[in-house]
Amino acid sequence: MIEEDRYCVDILNQTMAVRSALAQVEVLILQDHADECVEQAIASSDLEAQRQKFRELVGIFEKVCG
């Protein structure tokens, strides 16, 4: 689009759409991680695995909210 010398607002709309789509993919991946990996760690008796998964989630939230 830039190479085609498109209107700036059109380019910005496209980049915002891409960011929005990536954010939706990130939510799905995080949800899958919580549903599978975190749930398995919680169900296990492995305290270290539980702590590790919790730290992972906190790290992700820090990046998102950060």
ABEGO torsion letter per residue (X at the ends): XAAAGBBAAAAAAAAAAAAAAAAAAAAAAAAAAAAAAAAAAAABABAAAAAAAAAAAAAAAAAAAX
